[in-house]
Amino acid sequence: MNSQAAKQPTKKAPTDDAPAMSLWTICKRIHADERGAVSIETILIIAAIALPILIFIIKFGWPRIRKFFNEGMDELEGGAWDAADGE
């Protein structure tokens, strides 16, 4: 029985039939594909414009925004207490 098993050819995995691609070949193939380059450039331009604006708003505008919302919450809480007291 052992001699019969040795004579039978082993089955190859489905990936063994495909030619092996090296990492270099894959990188060249990806680099040559320019689909989507315009959309990525557009996203990078928008990010380059939006990032400094967001930093400015967070650095200088955040205290005013926080104060505005805290005052609004205080007014809402005061109104809730007035409603609970029946005034």
PEFENLIN-V706465 format. One record per pair of residues at least 24 apart in sequence whose C-alpha atoms are under 10 Angstrom apart, sorted by the first residue. I is the first residue (numbers start at 1). GAP is how many residues later the second one is. D is the distance in Angstrom with one decimal. If there is no record, write none. Layout:
BEGIN
{{I/GAP/D} {I/GAP/D}}
END
This chain:
BEGIN
none
END
